[in-house]
Amino acid sequence: MAVQLGLLLTILSPTPAAATDEVIVAYEKDSSRDERVDARAAAGVADKLMSLELAGAKLVRVVGGSRAAVAELGRQPGVAYAERNSRVTVAGSGPRPNDPGFTSTYALNNRGQGGGLRDADIDAPEGWKAAGLARFPLANGPRIAVIDTGIDRTHPDLRGRVVQCAQSRPPLLFAPRFVEGSCSDDNGHGTHVTGIIAANADNSEGIAGVAFNAKLMICRALGGIAGDGTLADVVACIDWAARNGAEVINLSLEAGFSPTLERSVQQAWRGGDGALLLAAAGNSGSSVRFPAGSSAVVSVAATDRSDRRASFSNNNSDVELSAPGADILSTRLGGGYVLSEGTSQAAPQAAGVAGLLLSARPKLNAEDTRRILRRSSDDLGRRGRDNAFGAGRVNLCNALGGDCSYAPDR
C-alpha cells in the first residue's frame, strides 16, 4: 500500500539576508580609545547611528549580521555589554521577529493581509510572549519528529534545527533500508512542512516557525516526484521517533486503514503517556483517512485566512482540531520560500503549538496536552464540535494562558 501526499506550489524568489544590522553597545567607563577602536573593528562596526545618553550606550550599524557582532563585542576588552537592537511592541501584543516574510504569514499573525479576517490566526506572537520566548531563543525547545520526504538541512532558515536524522526507503542493491544520519529531501514537501514548525526566527531571513526553537527529529519515509512511500517505511520512522524520545510526531501524510500502522501509532501514543501524534485530516472530501483516523492520532483539518474551512479539507466525524492550511508560506527545497496548501500544512501548525505547550509545561503528558489543545482552540462554525473544524482552530496564546486580546500593529 502506498502512502501519499499532495502539493500545490507557487514559487517565490528568495529573500536575501540583510547585509547590515543594528547593535547597541556600551563601553566600560575606564576603557581606552584604542580598546574601543579595536572592538569596533573586530565586530565590523560600520558607523555610529546615535548616542543613547541615559544608558551610556551607542547604536551602531554593523556589517555581517548583528548576532555575530554582539558575540564578538562581548569578547572584547573595554566593552560593558552589547545587544541586538530588538523590536518593542505595544502592550497586549507579542514579539514580532525581524524575518521579512513574517508579515506574509497570516497563520501566525493575521492583520487582514491578502483580504483575510483580522485575528484569524493561532495568536503566535502573543503565545511566544506567554511562553517567555520574546527574545527568540534557539535552544531548549521541544523534540518534534517530522515523518515526511526529509529536509533540506542547508536552507538558511532550517540550519541548526535538526538533532536526529534517519530515513527508511526501498534500498538500492544491497544497501540497508533504514539508515540513521541521512534524511535529505528530494521532493520538497518535507522541507515545507518542517519550516512551518521550526524555521529559525528573528534571523532577518524568510519566515518564522511556530516552534522556532524545536529540536527536530527528521525521518524520511516518503520521496520522489510523487512524494510517496510504503507503510513499512512510515511505521519504521514512527517506531524510530518514539524510541528516541519524540514528544510530538507530525504526520502530514495519508493512506487507507492499515492494522500495522494502527498498531504502530497506538504503541507510540501509549495510552496518552507517550508521544502526541498529529496528522493531516486529508484533502479528499469526507472520507476518513489514516493515520488521522486512529484514536491515537489528532486529526487536523485546514482553515483559510478568513477562518473558513479550506475548500480541500476533509470534513468528517474524526476531525479533532483545525489550523491554517491554505496559502501557507514556508521553506522551499533548494532555498527560498514557496506557497503551498493542504491539511499537510495545517498539521504542522498544530504540532508546533503542541510542542511549545509541552516545553512550557513539561509535566504534561500527551493526553493532557491533547485535552488542552481542544479546550483552548477558537470555536469556529457551528457552536461546539463539528465535522469541519473539530473543537476549533488551535490557538497558541490560549493554550499557554496568555493575554490574547487583539492588538493591531501601529
N, C-alpha and C positions, 0 to 999 in steps of 0.2 A: 504494500500500500504506500502510495506517495504522500508526502506532506508538502503542502504548497503555501506560497504567499503571493500577494499581488502588489503591483507597483503602479503608481501614476505619478510621473515625474515631470517637473518643469525646471530646467537647469538655469541657475542664476550665476552670474560671474562672481568669482571670489572677491571678498573684501580685503584689500591689502592691510597689513598691520601698520599701525601708526609709526612713523619714523622718529617722532619726538613725543615727549610726555612731560608731565609736570611733577615736581617733587618739592616738599617743604623740608628745609634743612636748618638746624640750629647749631651754632658752634659753641664750644666751651668758652667761658669768659676770658680765660687766660691763654687761649690758642693764639699762635703766632700767625703773621701774614703768610709765611711760607707754608705752614700747615694747611691753611685754608686754600691756598693756590693749588697745592698738591692734591688735596681732597677733591677739589672741583675737576682737576684734570683726570684723576683716576676714575671718577664717576661719569665722565662725559658730559659735564655741565656746559651747555651752550651759551646761556646768558641768564642774567637775573631779570625776573619779571616784576617783582615788587618786594618791599620790606614789610614784615608783619611786626610792628614795633612792640605791641604789648607782649607778644610771645617771644620776642627776641629772635625771630626766625626770618628766613627769606624764602620766597617762592622762586624756584629756578626751573628752566627748561632743560631737559636732558636728551641726549641722543642715544638711542639703543634700548629704550624701554625703562619705565620707572621702577619695576621690580628689581632689575639688576643694579640700577643706580642706588636705590635705597640700601641694598645689601652691601655694595661697595663703600658707600659713605659710612655705614656702620662699622666698617673695619678700619677707618682712617683715624689717626690721632688728631685731636683737636675738634672732633665732631661730637656734639652732645647727643643728637638724635637726628634721624631722617625718616620721613614717611611720605607715602604717596598722597597726592592732592585729591583725596576721595570726594565723592559727591555727598551732599547733605540734602535731605528731603523734608518736606513739610510734615508736621506731626500727624500721626494717624496713618501715614503711608509707610512704605517699606523701602529698603535699599534698592537702587537701580544700578545694575552693573554697567560698565562702560563699553560692553560689546555692541558694535554698530547695529547688528541685526536684532538686538533685544526689542527695539521699538516695533519690529515687524511680527514678533511672536505674541499674537493676541492670546494664545492659550495660557500664557503666564501672566499677562497684564493687558487686559482689553480696554483700550481707551476709545473704542469706536473706530479704530483704523480699518480700512477696507470696507466701510459701511456696516460694521458689526455693531453689536449691542454692548454698550459700556458695562464693564464688570462681568461679562460673560466669560469668566476665566477661572483658573484654580487659585487665584489670590497668592501667587508665588512671592512677590516682594514682601507682602505682609506676613506670609508664612516664614520666610527666611528671617525676618526680624524676630518673630516669636521663637524661632529655634536658636537664636543667638548667632546667626550666620551673616550679620550685616556687613562684616569685613571680608566676606567671601573666602574663607579658609579652604585650602585644598586637601587638608588631612582630616583624619578621624571621622570619615563618613561611613555609611552602611555598606555591607557586602552585597552587591546586587549582581546576580548572574543573568546573562542575556544569551539565550539559545536561539541562534539565527544563522545568517550566512557569514558570520565573522565580523571583523572590524578592520578599518584602515588605521592602524596604530600610528602612522606617520602624519595623520591630519593634525594641524596645529591646535585644533580645539579638542582633540582627544589624547594628545600626548600626556603620558604620565598617569593615565587613569586606570590602566589595566594592571591588575596584580596577579591574575592567573589566566592561563590561556590553554585551550585544547581544541581538538577537532575530532569528529567521528564521521568519516566519509568512506565510500567504497574505495578500496585501495588500488593502487597501480601495481601490477605484477605482484611481487611478494612483500610489498610494504605493509606495515601494520595498519589496521583500520583506525584504531584510536591512538592519537598521538598528543602528548602534552607539549606545550611550548609553541604550538603553531595554530593560528586562528585567522589567517589573512582572508579578507573578504574578496570575492570575485564577482559579486553581484551588485552590491550597494545597499541592499535592504537592511542588513545588519548594522552598517555604518550609520544609516539614517536613524534607525531605532535607538542605537546607543547614544547618539548625540542628543536626542530628546531627553534621555535620562541624565546624562552626565557630561555634557560639553563643558569645558572649562569656563568659568565665569570671571568677569572683570579683568580680562586679559587683552582688552582692546581688539578682540578678534571675533568676528562672526556672531555667535549666539551664546546663550547660557542654558545649561541643562537644569532640569528641575532639582535633581540631587547632584549638583556640580562637584561635590566632594566625595562622591561614591567611589568605593573600591570595586572596580569592575572585574567580574569573572566571565570571560567570554568563551563560549563553546560553539564551534561551527558544526552544525548538523545539516545545514541546507546549503545550496550553492548552484552555480551555473546560471545560464541565461534565464532559465525558468524559475530559479530560486526554489528548487525542490530538494527533497531528500527522502530518507526512509524512516519508518517508525523506529527501527532498531537504533539508528543514529541519534534520533531525538531522545529516545529513552536512555541511551548511553550518556548523553550530555546531562539529562536531568539527574541521573544517578551520580555523575561526577560532581555536579554543583551541590547536591545535597550532602555528599560525603565530605566535601571541602568547606562546609560551613556557610553556604549562601543563606542570607537572611530573607532575601526576596529573589524570586526567579521569574523573569519575564519571558513569555512565550507568544511572540507575535507570529503565530502560525496556526494552521487549521488542518484537520483531517476528519475522516469518519470515525465512528466509535472503534476502539481497539481495546481488548482486555489487557494487553501488555502495557499500553500507555496509561490505562486507568490504574493498574496496579502500581505503576511507577510513580504517578503523581500522588496517589494515596500514601505511599511509603515516604515520599518527600515531605508531605504535609504532616504526617504523624499525628493525626487527630487534632491538629492545631498547635502542637508543640514543636513542629519542625519549621520548614521554610514556608513563607507566604508565596503562593503561586498565582500569577495573574496572566490571563491570556486574552487574545483578540476574540471578540464575540463572533467575528466573521462578516463577510461582505456579500452574502448570497441571499439576503431577504429575511426569511423567517425560520429557516431550519436551524436546529441546534447542532453546533459543530464542536469538535473536540480538539484539544483538551479543555476548552472553555466549558463544555457541558458537564464536566465532572464536578461532584460536590466538593472535591478537594481544591478546586481552582476558582478564582474570581473571574467571572466573565465580564469583559469591559466593552461596552458599546461606544459609539462615536457621536460627538456633537459638533456643530459648526460654530462660527464666530458670533452667531446670534442666539446661542443656547437652544437651537433646534436640533432634532435628530438628524444626523447626516443621512442623505438620501440612500447611501450604500450600506448603512449599518444594519446588522441583523436586529430583528425585533421579535423576541420570544421570551418565554417564561423563565429562561435560565439567566437572562441579563441581570447582573447584580449591581454594577456601577456603570457610569459613563464618564467620558473625558473628551477633551477636544481632539478631533481626529481629521478634520477637514482642512486642507491647505496649510499643512504644518511645515515650517521651515526648519531644516536640520542639516547635519553634516553630509557631504557628498563624497563618495569614493573617489580618490584621486585629488581631493582638495576642493575648496569652495563649498557652496551651500545649495540646497535644492528643495523645492516644494514637493511634498507627497501627501497622499491622504489614504485613509483606511482605518479599520479598527486596529491594524498593526501600529498605527501612530497613536491611538488612544491608550492602548495598554501600557506603554512606557511612561505616559504622563502619570497614570495611577501608580505604577511601580515606583516612580521617583517619590511621590507623596508617601507611599508606604515605607520606603527606605528611610526618609527623613524622620518620620514618626517613630520608627524603631530606634533610630540613632538618638533621638531626643529623649526617648523613654525606654531605655534598654531592658527594663524588667518586663515589658510587654512580651507576650508570646504571639504567635501568628494569629491565633483565634481572636485574641484581644484586639490586635491591630485591625483585623478584618472587620470586627464589630464597630470600631471607632470610625473607620473609613465610611461605613454605611451611615452611621448616625450623624456624622459631620458633613455629609455631602449636601449640596444645594438641590433641593427638591425641584424637579422640572416636570413639565407635562401634567398629567392627572395627579391630583394630590395623593401622596403616598407612593408606594412602589408601583411601577408599571413596566410593561414589556419593552418600551423604547429606551428608558433611562435607568431602569433598575431603581435603586434607592435614590439616585440623583447623580449630578456631576461632582466629582471629587473636588475638595477644597482644602488646600494645604493649611491655610490660616486657621480655618475652623478645626481641623484635626489637631492642631497644636495649641488651640485655646488662645489665639492671639486677638488683637484688635483688628477686625476685618472690615471696618467701615470704609466705604469707597472714598478715596481722596484723589481727585483728578490732578494730573501734572499741571504745574503752573509755568 
